[in-house]
């Protein structure tokens, strides 16, 4: 029963993730809506609202209050780290080609293993660590031979990759450790507003004309708002499934499977 449930969670995560990515590509190709930070802001607003409705109104799961100031700071840090991974990931794409960016992103499991050990003293099997060596070696070789290599872009991209790994480990602690153990829906409800607060100034600073563009698209095609709303709602299920998979497997397992989405990914938007 437990194994079947985990397989179902992973299947739901794959399906909803691919759905969001395909919708993002549709928005990009049909509307030229190249505003990934604003899209992520919409996703986090959706996560805040839907989590609140599910917990407070529908009583899907019991409301959990924060147990301590330390737990609050961890949740706050999780929201900030998520935003940093999104913003720095998109900044790096201004200096590096998408293919090289994704190659660097493939080292996420390596950073996840490092952070998991540093923060929880959790050790994986030696086979797991050995399998990460070719990935890191390949990125080092690719960096040396990349004709479009840009040092600042490379540093920012590595930072974004490390931030995604740190987010996975931190959310795993909040979801699974005996001292924390929040339900996935509660964690999402608490984390998403923090992300919204951080993403609003980032959107204004980096995508200042996005509201006018959004209104213009909505006037030209009434379906645009419908697509944007459905995209945001589906992103809620992606993030919820992401947390659930982390809770029932591990942060490293999540990051090992994440690169499978890169063939479908929207080249300027990262969710996890």
C-alpha positions as CSV (number, residue, x, y, z in Angstrom):
1,X,0.0,0.0,0.0
2,X,2.8,2.4,0.9
3,X,4.7,1.7,-2.2
4,X,1.6,2.1,-4.4
5,X,0.9,5.4,-2.8
6,X,4.4,6.6,-3.4
7,X,4.3,5.6,-7.1
8,X,0.9,7.4,-7.4
9,X,2.4,10.5,-5.9
10,X,5.4,10.4,-8.3
11,X,3.0,9.9,-11.2
12,X,0.8,12.8,-10.2
13,X,4.0,15.0,-9.8
14,X,5.2,14.0,-13.3
15,X,1.8,14.6,-14.9
16,X,1.1,18.0,-13.3
17,X,4.6,19.2,-13.8
18,X,4.5,18.3,-17.5
19,X,1.1,20.0,-17.8
20,X,2.4,23.2,-16.3
21,X,5.5,23.2,-18.6
22,X,3.4,22.6,-21.7
23,X,1.1,25.4,-20.7
24,X,4.1,27.7,-20.2
25,X,5.3,26.8,-23.7
26,X,1.9,27.5,-25.1
27,X,1.9,31.0,-23.4
28,X,5.4,31.6,-24.8
29,X,4.6,30.5,-28.4
30,X,1.1,31.9,-28.8
31,X,1.5,35.2,-26.8
32,X,5.2,35.8,-26.5
33,X,4.6,36.1,-22.8
34,X,8.3,36.1,-21.7
35,X,7.7,37.1,-18.0
36,X,8.8,34.0,-15.9
37,X,9.1,35.9,-12.6
38,X,5.5,37.2,-13.0
39,X,4.3,33.7,-13.8
40,X,6.0,32.4,-10.7
41,X,4.4,35.2,-8.7
42,X,1.0,34.1,-10.0
43,X,1.8,30.5,-9.1
44,X,2.7,31.4,-5.6
45,X,-0.4,33.6,-5.2
46,X,-2.5,30.6,-6.3
47,X,-0.6,28.3,-3.8
48,X,-1.4,30.8,-1.0
49,X,-5.1,31.0,-1.8
50,X,-5.8,27.4,-2.6
51,X,-3.9,26.1,0.4
52,X,-5.8,28.5,2.7
53,X,-9.1,27.4,1.2
54,X,-8.3,23.7,1.4
55,X,-7.2,23.9,5.1
56,X,-9.4,26.6,6.5
57,X,-12.7,26.2,4.6
58,X,-12.7,22.7,3.2
59,X,-10.8,21.2,6.2
60,X,-8.9,18.8,3.9
61,X,-6.2,18.6,6.6
62,X,-6.0,20.0,10.1
63,X,-4.5,23.5,10.5
64,X,-1.0,23.3,12.1
65,X,0.4,26.3,13.9
66,X,4.1,27.1,13.9
67,X,5.7,25.5,16.9
68,X,8.6,27.8,17.4
69,X,10.5,30.8,16.2
70,X,13.1,28.5,14.7
71,X,10.5,26.8,12.6
72,X,9.2,30.1,11.4
73,X,12.6,31.2,10.4
74,X,13.1,27.9,8.4
75,X,9.9,28.5,6.6
76,X,10.8,32.1,5.9
77,X,14.2,30.9,4.6
78,X,12.5,28.3,2.4
79,X,10.4,31.0,0.7
80,X,13.5,33.3,0.2
81,X,15.6,30.4,-1.2
82,X,12.9,29.5,-3.6
83,X,12.7,33.0,-4.9
84,X,16.5,33.3,-5.2
85,X,16.5,30.0,-7.3
86,X,13.9,31.4,-9.7
87,X,15.4,34.9,-10.0
88,X,19.1,33.9,-10.3
89,X,18.2,31.0,-12.7
90,X,16.6,33.5,-15.0
91,X,19.4,36.1,-14.7
92,X,21.9,33.4,-15.7
93,X,20.0,32.8,-18.9
94,X,20.9,36.3,-20.0
95,X,24.5,35.3,-20.1
96,X,24.5,31.6,-20.9
97,X,22.8,29.5,-23.6
98,X,19.9,27.3,-22.4
99,X,21.7,24.1,-23.2
100,X,24.7,25.0,-21.0
101,X,22.3,26.3,-18.3
102,X,20.6,22.9,-18.2
103,X,23.9,21.1,-18.1
104,X,24.9,23.0,-15.0
105,X,21.4,22.3,-13.6
106,X,22.1,18.6,-13.9
107,X,24.5,18.9,-10.9
108,X,21.6,19.6,-8.6
109,X,21.7,16.1,-7.1
110,X,25.3,16.7,-6.2
111,X,24.5,19.8,-4.2
112,X,21.5,18.1,-2.7
113,X,23.7,15.3,-1.4
114,X,26.2,17.8,0.1
115,X,23.5,19.9,1.8
116,X,21.7,16.8,3.1
117,X,24.9,15.7,4.7
118,X,25.9,19.1,6.1
119,X,22.4,19.8,7.5
120,X,21.1,16.4,8.6
121,X,24.3,14.3,8.6
122,X,22.4,11.9,6.3
123,X,24.7,9.7,4.3
124,X,23.7,8.0,1.0
125,X,25.2,4.7,-0.2
126,X,28.6,4.9,-1.8
127,X,27.0,3.9,-5.1
128,X,24.9,7.0,-5.0
129,X,28.0,9.3,-4.5
130,X,29.9,7.4,-7.2
131,X,27.1,8.0,-9.8
132,X,27.3,11.8,-9.1
133,X,31.0,12.0,-10.1
134,X,30.5,11.7,-13.9
135,X,27.8,14.4,-13.8
136,X,30.1,16.9,-12.1
137,X,33.0,15.9,-14.2
138,X,31.0,16.4,-17.4
139,X,29.9,19.9,-16.3
140,X,33.5,20.8,-15.6
141,X,34.6,19.6,-19.0
142,X,31.6,21.3,-20.7
143,X,32.5,24.6,-18.9
144,X,36.0,24.5,-20.3
145,X,34.9,23.9,-23.8
146,X,31.8,26.2,-23.9
147,X,32.3,28.9,-26.5
148,X,29.7,31.1,-24.9
149,X,31.1,30.8,-21.4
150,X,30.5,33.8,-19.2
151,X,32.0,33.8,-15.7
152,X,29.3,35.9,-14.0
153,X,26.5,33.9,-15.7
154,X,28.2,30.7,-14.7
155,X,28.5,31.8,-11.0
156,X,24.9,32.9,-10.9
157,X,23.7,29.6,-12.5
158,X,25.7,27.5,-10.0
159,X,24.1,29.6,-7.3
160,X,20.7,29.0,-8.7
161,X,21.4,25.2,-8.8
162,X,22.7,25.2,-5.3
163,X,19.6,27.2,-4.1
164,X,17.3,24.6,-5.7
165,X,19.2,21.8,-3.9
166,X,19.1,23.7,-0.6
167,X,15.3,24.3,-1.0
168,X,14.8,20.5,-1.4
169,X,16.8,19.6,1.7
170,X,15.1,22.3,3.8
171,X,11.6,21.4,2.8
172,X,12.5,17.7,3.5
173,X,13.5,18.7,7.1
174,X,10.3,20.7,7.6
175,X,8.2,17.8,6.2
176,X,9.8,14.8,7.8
177,X,11.9,15.6,10.9
178,X,10.3,14.7,14.3
179,X,10.8,18.3,15.6
180,X,9.1,19.9,12.6
181,X,6.9,17.6,10.6
182,X,4.4,20.0,8.9
183,X,1.9,18.6,6.5
184,X,2.7,19.4,2.9
185,X,-0.4,21.6,2.5
186,X,0.4,23.5,5.7
187,X,4.0,24.1,4.6
188,X,2.9,25.3,1.2
189,X,0.3,27.7,2.9
190,X,3.0,29.2,5.1
191,X,5.8,29.3,2.5
192,X,3.9,30.7,-0.5
193,X,3.1,34.1,1.0
194,X,6.8,34.6,1.8
195,X,7.6,33.9,-1.8
196,X,4.9,36.3,-3.0
197,X,6.4,39.1,-0.8
198,X,9.9,38.5,-2.3
199,X,8.7,38.1,-5.9
200,X,6.7,41.3,-6.1
201,X,9.7,43.7,-6.0
202,X,11.7,41.3,-8.2
203,X,8.8,41.4,-10.8
204,X,8.6,45.2,-10.6
205,X,12.4,45.6,-11.0
206,X,13.0,43.0,-13.7
207,X,9.7,42.9,-15.5
208,X,8.2,46.4,-14.9
209,X,5.9,46.4,-17.9
210,X,4.3,43.0,-17.3
211,X,1.0,44.3,-16.0
212,X,0.4,46.4,-19.1
213,X,1.4,43.5,-21.3
214,X,-1.0,41.2,-19.4
215,X,-3.9,43.6,-19.8
216,X,-3.2,44.0,-23.5
217,X,-3.1,40.2,-24.1
218,X,-6.4,39.8,-22.1
219,X,-8.0,42.5,-24.3
220,X,-6.9,40.8,-27.5
221,X,-7.9,37.3,-26.4
222,X,-10.3,36.6,-23.5
223,X,-8.9,33.1,-23.2
224,X,-5.5,34.4,-22.1
225,X,-6.7,35.0,-18.5
226,X,-8.3,31.6,-18.5
227,X,-5.0,30.0,-19.5
228,X,-3.1,32.0,-16.9
229,X,-5.6,31.1,-14.2
230,X,-5.5,27.4,-15.1
231,X,-1.7,27.5,-15.3
232,X,-1.5,29.0,-11.8
233,X,-4.0,26.5,-10.3
234,X,-2.1,23.6,-11.9
235,X,1.1,25.0,-10.4
236,X,-0.4,24.6,-7.0
237,X,-0.7,20.9,-7.5
238,X,2.8,20.7,-8.9
239,X,4.2,22.4,-5.7
240,X,2.0,20.3,-3.4
241,X,3.0,17.1,-5.2
242,X,6.7,18.2,-5.0
243,X,6.4,18.5,-1.2
244,X,4.6,15.2,-0.9
245,X,7.2,13.4,-3.0
246,X,9.9,14.9,-0.8
247,X,8.1,13.8,2.3
248,X,7.6,10.2,1.2
249,X,11.0,9.7,-0.6
250,X,13.9,12.1,-0.1
251,X,15.3,15.4,-1.4
252,X,18.0,13.6,-3.3
253,X,15.4,11.3,-5.0
254,X,13.4,14.3,-6.1
255,X,16.4,16.0,-7.6
256,X,17.7,12.9,-9.4
257,X,14.4,12.7,-11.2
258,X,14.0,16.4,-11.9
259,X,16.3,16.5,-14.9
260,X,13.9,14.3,-16.8
261,X,11.7,17.3,-17.2
262,X,14.3,19.4,-18.9
263,X,13.4,18.1,-22.4
264,X,9.9,19.6,-21.8
265,X,10.9,22.7,-19.8
266,X,10.1,26.3,-20.4
267,X,13.6,27.7,-20.9
268,X,13.2,30.7,-18.6
269,X,11.1,29.3,-15.8
270,X,12.0,27.1,-12.9
271,X,9.6,25.6,-10.3
272,X,11.6,23.4,-8.1
